[in-house]
Amino acid sequence: MFLIGLRPAAGAAAVLGLMCVTAHAQDKEIRLAQQFSMGYLQLNVMDHQKLIEKHAAALGLKDVKVSWSKFNGPTAVNDALISGNVDIGSGGVPGLLTLWARTKGTPQEVRGISALSSQPFLLNTRDPNIKTMTDFKSSDRIAVPAVKSSVQALTLQMEAVKLYGAKDFEKFDPLTVSMTPPDATIGLMNGGAQITAAFSVPPFQYMQLEDKNIHTVLNSFDVMGGSHTFTAIWTSKKFRDANPILYKAFLAALKEATDFVEHNPKQAAEYWIEDSKSKLPPDTAAKIVGGKQVHWTMVPENTMKFADFMSSVGRIKAKAASWKDYFFPDIYDLKGS
């Protein structure tokens, strides 16, 4: 309002001055949470290429500090976000939906920033007698990143509904145990009695299949009826509103990182190998990153199927009318679902 009547040059100077004051008033630290798997490669790229710092500096926010924390499962990520220990969380769509429904309408409301990737996750076993989900016995154990709350656990519930009906959506829950994907891979490949199968994430699910005695029982694309968002990233309205320049810088960094992963799968895979201290050969990792069912995209895909299911079985109390209900407006121009 106070810019009305200023000459163009003076107006521009005033806007620039306002941006500088706003920049200095904002936080200069951003704390991000990620999980195990290759589903978060944009974050690896951001870290190695200092993209957040670059875009923040271009917007007048100098000397931004970026810190990273790794968690296993969405519950740990969301607890860290709500408690204020991180500013941005990431994980499967159910993790986002859980926190959105829990905080909807509050000052701390959480929404998605964007999707990160669309790719399948695979349920693998070394038991030759298990060909389909109906072959699992009560004594079998399925490793998932987090019981009940992980996207893998939710997908098992969705498959249970297809096989046994809505009232038995928790049919497979007693079989699940929480394990990090690296530990589950070791357990499955060693053939110990602790777990029968692992519902894992890339690249671990593909590492498992290198063992000729291990085969896939279930592909999440089959459960969802096609390609779907695997990983997404989210934050609170409070953080977004309080840090508009830092948020804008992060969004620009995310766009640049997504484009980099899509066009430079080998380099992105090498970043992940270095950060995770993996012994996976770079060429193998690059093939996984650039797989035919893998898309590095900010576009939410098939996320409403998760939202509708979670609402129908009482996993979340809020019912979404559209994917735009649980994502911020910055990506509304994308053809999400």
C-alpha positions as CSV (number, residue, x, y, z in Angstrom):
1,M,0.0,0.0,0.0
2,F,2.8,2.5,0.9
3,L,4.3,2.0,-2.6
4,I,1.4,3.7,-4.4
5,G,2.5,7.0,-5.9
6,L,6.2,6.2,-5.9
7,R,8.1,6.6,-9.2
8,P,9.1,3.2,-10.8
9,A,12.7,3.4,-9.7
10,A,11.9,4.4,-6.2
11,G,9.2,1.7,-6.0
12,A,11.7,-0.9,-7.1
13,A,14.2,0.3,-4.6
14,A,11.5,0.1,-1.9
15,V,10.5,-3.4,-2.8
16,L,14.2,-4.5,-2.8
17,G,14.7,-2.8,0.6
18,L,11.6,-4.6,2.0
19,M,12.9,-7.9,0.7
20,C,16.2,-7.3,2.5
21,V,14.5,-6.5,5.7
22,T,12.3,-9.5,5.4
23,A,15.3,-11.7,4.6
24,H,17.1,-10.6,7.7
25,A,14.0,-11.2,9.8
26,Q,13.7,-14.8,8.7
27,D,15.4,-17.9,10.1
28,K,18.7,-18.7,8.4
29,E,18.6,-22.4,9.2
30,I,16.5,-25.1,7.6
31,R,16.5,-28.7,9.0
32,L,15.4,-31.6,6.9
33,A,14.5,-35.2,7.6
34,Q,14.9,-38.0,5.2
35,Q,14.6,-41.8,5.4
36,F,16.4,-44.8,4.0
37,S,16.1,-45.7,0.3
38,M,16.7,-44.0,-3.0
39,G,13.3,-42.3,-2.8
40,Y,14.9,-39.1,-1.6
41,L,17.6,-38.5,-4.2
42,Q,16.7,-34.8,-4.6
43,L,17.8,-34.3,-1.0
44,N,21.2,-35.9,-1.8
45,V,21.6,-33.6,-4.8
46,M,20.6,-30.5,-2.8
47,D,23.2,-31.4,-0.1
48,H,26.1,-32.1,-2.5
49,Q,25.4,-29.2,-4.8
50,K,24.4,-26.8,-2.0
51,L,21.3,-25.8,-3.9
52,I,19.3,-24.5,-1.0
53,E,22.1,-22.2,-0.1
54,K,22.5,-21.1,-3.7
55,H,18.9,-20.2,-4.2
56,A,18.6,-18.5,-0.8
57,A,21.6,-16.3,-1.6
58,A,20.1,-15.4,-4.9
59,L,17.0,-14.2,-3.1
60,G,19.1,-12.1,-0.6
61,L,19.2,-14.6,2.2
62,K,22.9,-15.2,2.8
63,D,24.8,-17.8,4.9
64,V,21.9,-20.2,5.3
65,K,22.7,-23.3,7.4
66,V,21.2,-26.6,6.1
67,S,21.2,-29.6,8.4
68,W,20.1,-33.2,7.7
69,S,18.7,-36.0,9.8
70,K,17.8,-39.6,8.9
71,F,14.9,-41.5,10.4
72,N,13.3,-44.9,9.9
73,G,9.6,-44.6,9.3
74,P,7.1,-41.8,9.1
75,T,6.2,-41.8,12.8
76,A,9.7,-40.8,13.7
77,V,9.8,-38.1,11.0
78,N,6.4,-36.7,12.0
79,D,7.3,-36.6,15.7
80,A,10.5,-34.7,14.9
81,L,8.5,-32.2,12.8
82,I,5.8,-31.6,15.4
83,S,8.3,-31.3,18.2
84,G,10.2,-28.7,16.3
85,N,13.4,-30.7,15.8
86,V,13.1,-30.5,12.0
87,D,11.4,-28.1,9.6
88,I,10.8,-30.4,6.6
89,G,9.8,-34.0,6.7
90,S,9.7,-36.6,3.9
91,G,8.4,-40.1,3.4
92,G,5.5,-42.1,1.9
93,V,2.2,-40.4,1.2
94,P,0.5,-42.0,4.3
95,G,2.9,-40.3,6.5
96,L,1.9,-36.9,5.0
97,L,-1.8,-37.7,5.2
98,T,-1.5,-38.8,8.8
99,L,0.0,-35.5,9.9
100,W,-2.2,-33.4,7.7
101,A,-5.3,-34.9,9.2
102,R,-3.9,-34.6,12.7
103,T,-3.1,-30.9,12.3
104,K,-5.7,-29.7,9.9
105,G,-7.2,-26.3,10.8
106,T,-4.5,-25.6,13.4
107,P,-1.6,-23.0,13.2
108,Q,0.7,-26.0,12.9
109,E,-1.2,-27.5,9.9
110,V,1.1,-29.7,7.8
111,R,0.7,-30.0,4.0
112,G,2.8,-31.5,1.3
113,I,5.4,-29.3,-0.6
114,S,5.4,-31.8,-3.5
115,A,5.9,-35.3,-4.5
116,L,9.5,-36.6,-5.0
117,S,9.1,-39.8,-7.0
118,S,6.7,-42.3,-8.5
119,Q,8.1,-45.9,-8.3
120,P,7.0,-49.3,-7.0
121,F,8.0,-51.0,-3.8
122,L,8.2,-54.8,-3.8
123,L,7.3,-57.5,-1.3
124,N,10.0,-60.2,-1.6
125,T,10.4,-63.6,0.0
126,R,12.8,-66.5,-0.1
127,D,10.1,-69.0,0.8
128,P,9.3,-71.0,-2.4
129,N,5.9,-71.9,-1.1
130,I,4.7,-68.3,-1.0
131,K,3.5,-67.3,-4.4
132,T,0.6,-65.0,-3.4
133,M,-0.5,-63.1,-0.3
134,T,-2.9,-65.9,0.6
135,D,0.1,-68.3,1.1
136,F,1.4,-66.4,4.2
137,K,0.9,-68.3,7.5
138,S,0.3,-66.9,10.9
139,S,3.9,-67.9,11.8
140,D,5.4,-65.8,9.0
141,R,6.8,-62.4,9.5
142,I,7.0,-59.5,7.0
143,A,9.5,-56.7,7.6
144,V,8.3,-53.2,6.9
145,P,10.0,-49.9,7.8
146,A,7.3,-49.2,10.4
147,V,4.4,-51.3,11.6
148,K,1.0,-49.8,10.7
149,S,2.3,-46.3,9.8
150,S,4.6,-46.9,6.8
151,V,3.4,-46.9,3.2
152,Q,4.3,-50.5,3.0
153,A,2.1,-51.4,6.0
154,L,-0.8,-49.4,4.5
155,T,-0.4,-51.1,1.1
156,L,-0.7,-54.5,2.9
157,Q,-4.0,-53.3,4.4
158,M,-5.2,-52.2,1.0
159,E,-4.3,-55.6,-0.5
160,A,-6.1,-57.3,2.4
161,V,-9.3,-55.4,1.5
162,K,-9.1,-56.6,-2.1
163,L,-8.6,-60.2,-0.9
164,Y,-10.8,-60.4,2.2
165,G,-13.1,-57.3,2.3
166,A,-13.1,-54.1,4.2
167,K,-13.7,-55.6,7.6
168,D,-10.5,-57.6,7.4
169,F,-8.2,-54.7,6.3
170,E,-5.8,-55.5,9.2
171,K,-5.5,-59.1,8.2
172,F,-1.8,-58.9,7.6
173,D,-0.9,-56.5,10.4
174,P,0.0,-59.3,12.9
175,L,2.6,-60.6,10.5
176,T,4.5,-57.3,10.2
177,V,7.6,-56.2,12.2
178,S,9.5,-52.9,12.0
179,M,13.0,-53.1,10.5
180,T,15.1,-50.7,8.6
181,P,15.4,-51.6,4.9
182,P,19.1,-52.4,5.3
183,D,18.6,-54.7,8.2
184,A,15.6,-56.4,6.6
185,T,17.7,-57.0,3.5
186,I,20.4,-58.6,5.5
187,G,17.9,-60.7,7.4
188,L,16.2,-61.9,4.2
189,M,19.3,-62.6,2.2
190,N,20.9,-64.5,5.2
191,G,17.9,-66.7,5.3
192,G,17.4,-66.5,9.0
193,A,14.2,-67.4,10.7
194,Q,13.5,-63.9,12.0
195,I,11.6,-62.7,8.9
196,T,9.9,-64.5,6.0
197,A,9.6,-61.6,3.7
198,A,10.5,-57.9,3.3
199,F,8.3,-55.1,1.9
200,S,11.2,-52.8,1.2
201,V,12.4,-49.8,-0.9
202,P,14.8,-49.2,-3.7
203,P,17.6,-50.1,-4.0
204,F,17.3,-52.7,-1.2
205,Q,14.4,-54.6,-2.9
206,Y,16.5,-55.0,-6.0
207,M,19.6,-56.1,-4.1
208,Q,17.4,-58.8,-2.5
209,L,16.4,-60.1,-5.9
210,E,20.0,-60.6,-6.9
211,D,19.7,-63.8,-4.7
212,K,18.2,-66.4,-7.0
213,N,16.3,-67.9,-4.0
214,I,14.3,-64.7,-3.5
215,H,11.3,-63.7,-5.6
216,T,8.6,-61.0,-5.6
217,V,5.1,-61.7,-4.2
218,L,3.6,-58.3,-4.5
219,N,4.2,-55.1,-6.5
220,S,2.6,-51.9,-5.1
221,F,1.7,-50.8,-8.6
222,D,-0.6,-53.8,-8.8
223,V,-2.3,-52.9,-5.5
224,M,-2.8,-49.3,-6.6
225,G,-3.9,-50.1,-10.1
226,G,-0.9,-48.3,-11.7
227,S,1.9,-45.9,-11.0
228,H,1.7,-43.9,-7.8
229,T,3.8,-41.5,-5.7
230,F,6.3,-43.3,-3.6
231,T,7.9,-40.5,-1.7
232,A,6.8,-36.9,-0.9
233,I,8.0,-34.0,1.1
234,W,6.1,-31.8,3.6
235,T,6.3,-29.0,6.1
236,S,4.1,-27.0,8.4
237,K,2.1,-23.9,7.4
238,K,3.8,-22.1,10.4
239,F,7.3,-22.7,8.9
240,R,6.1,-21.8,5.3
241,D,4.4,-18.6,6.5
242,A,7.3,-17.5,8.7
243,N,10.0,-18.0,6.1
244,P,8.6,-17.1,2.7
245,I,12.0,-16.4,1.1
246,L,13.6,-19.5,2.6
247,Y,10.6,-21.6,1.5
248,K,10.8,-20.1,-2.0
249,A,14.5,-20.9,-2.1
250,F,13.8,-24.5,-1.0
251,L,11.2,-24.9,-3.7
252,A,13.5,-23.6,-6.4
253,A,16.2,-26.0,-5.1
254,L,13.8,-28.9,-5.2
255,K,12.8,-28.2,-8.8
256,E,16.5,-28.0,-9.9
257,A,17.3,-31.2,-8.0
258,T,14.4,-33.1,-9.5
259,D,15.5,-32.1,-13.0
260,F,19.1,-33.1,-12.2
261,V,18.0,-36.6,-11.0
262,E,15.8,-37.2,-14.0
263,H,18.6,-36.3,-16.5
264,N,21.7,-37.4,-14.5
265,P,20.7,-40.8,-12.8
266,K,24.3,-42.0,-12.5
267,Q,25.6,-39.0,-10.7
268,A,22.6,-38.8,-8.5
269,A,23.0,-42.5,-7.6
270,E,26.7,-41.8,-6.8
271,Y,25.7,-39.1,-4.4
272,W,23.4,-41.6,-2.6
273,I,26.1,-44.3,-2.5
274,E,28.5,-41.8,-0.9
275,D,26.0,-40.5,1.6
276,S,24.7,-44.0,2.6
277,K,28.2,-45.6,2.5
278,S,26.7,-48.3,0.2
279,K,28.7,-50.8,-1.6
280,L,26.3,-50.9,-4.5
281,P,28.1,-50.6,-7.9
282,P,27.4,-47.2,-9.4
283,D,26.2,-48.7,-12.7
284,T,23.7,-50.9,-10.9
285,A,22.5,-48.0,-8.8
286,A,22.1,-45.9,-11.9
287,K,19.9,-48.5,-13.6
288,I,17.6,-48.5,-10.5
289,V,17.4,-44.7,-10.5
290,G,16.6,-44.7,-14.2
291,G,14.3,-47.8,-14.2
292,K,11.4,-48.0,-16.5
293,Q,8.8,-47.8,-13.7
294,V,10.7,-44.9,-12.0
295,H,9.8,-41.3,-12.4
296,W,11.4,-38.4,-10.6
297,T,8.7,-35.9,-10.4
298,M,7.1,-33.3,-8.2
299,V,3.6,-34.2,-9.4
300,P,1.5,-36.1,-6.9
301,E,0.2,-39.3,-8.5
302,N,-2.6,-41.5,-7.3
303,T,-2.3,-40.0,-3.8
304,M,-6.1,-39.8,-3.4
305,K,-6.3,-43.6,-3.4
306,F,-4.3,-43.5,-0.2
307,A,-6.4,-40.7,1.2
308,D,-9.7,-42.3,0.4
309,F,-8.6,-45.6,1.9
310,M,-7.2,-44.2,5.1
311,S,-10.4,-42.2,5.6
312,S,-12.6,-45.2,4.9
313,V,-11.0,-47.4,7.5
314,G,-10.6,-44.7,10.1
315,R,-6.9,-44.3,9.9
316,I,-7.4,-40.6,9.5
317,K,-10.4,-38.5,10.6
318,A,-10.3,-35.9,7.9
319,K,-11.6,-36.6,4.4
320,A,-9.9,-35.0,1.5
321,A,-12.0,-33.8,-1.5
322,S,-8.9,-33.4,-3.6
323,W,-5.2,-33.9,-3.5
324,K,-4.9,-30.1,-3.2
325,D,-6.4,-30.3,0.3
326,Y,-3.1,-31.7,1.6
327,F,-0.6,-30.0,-0.6
328,F,0.4,-26.3,-0.6
329,P,-0.8,-24.1,-3.5
330,D,2.7,-23.7,-5.0
331,I,2.1,-26.9,-7.1
332,Y,-1.6,-26.5,-7.9
333,D,-0.6,-25.9,-11.6
334,L,0.6,-29.5,-11.8
335,K,-1.7,-32.2,-13.0
336,G,-1.8,-34.1,-9.7
337,S,-4.1,-36.8,-8.5
